[in-house]
Amino acid sequence: MNNENVFFNPGDAIASSHDFKEARRSAQIIKADKPTAGQIVIAQNAKSGKYAIYFADKASDDKHGEPYKITEKL
């Protein structure tokens, strides 16, 4: 498990779920459907605990958006 903290705009999420296994399954389907789309990350919202799937390049370094903890990278 990765402890990297980043910021994402919740509106940029590809998918989300309260269940990590469901989020991971969705991320694998997205990655298989678009293998050249870039790195996908599964991140857990620091406040709500909800998992969201993002393209890694949507991360914001300037602390704008919601704080997330990277759970897995695909």
N, C-alpha and C positions, 0 to 999 in steps of 0.2 A: 504494500500500500504506500502510496506517495503522500507526503505531507506538504506538498507545494500549495500555497495559497495564492489565488488569483482573483481578478474581478471580471465578471461577465455582465452583459445586459441581458436580463431574463427574456427579453423579446427576441434575442438571437438564438435561443435554444432550438435544436432540431426536434427534440423530444424530451419528455420528462416523466418521472415516475417516483412513487414513494418506495418502491422495491428495487434494490440494487440489481438483483438477477434479471428482472424485467428490463431495466435500463440497459444492462450489458447486452442482453439479447437484441434489443432494438439497435444498439450501436453496431453490433456485428452484422445485422441485416443491412444497415445503411452503408457500412464499409464494403460489404460484398457487392452491393448494388452500384456503388460509385468508388471503386478502388483507387482512382487517381484524384479524388476530391481533396486529399490532404489528411493530416492527422486528426483523429477524432479523440476527444477526451470525455470521460464521464466525471462529472464534478458534483459534489454534495454542497448544497446551500448551507452556509455556516449558521444561518438563523433558523430556517424551517426544517432542515434535514432532508429536504427533497433532492433527489438526484436529477441532473439534467445532462443532456448530451449536446456538446458544442464542437465546432471545428476549432482546433487549437489556435488558429490565427485570429479568432474573434476575442481572445483574451485582451484585457486592458491593463496596462502597467501603471496607469495614472490614478488608480483608486476611484474611478468612476464606475458605477454599476454596483452590483451586489457581490459580497465576498463569497467565494466558493473554495472548497478544498478539493484538489484533483485526487480522484480515487483511482482512476486507471486511464492509460493512454493506449489507443489502438492505431 
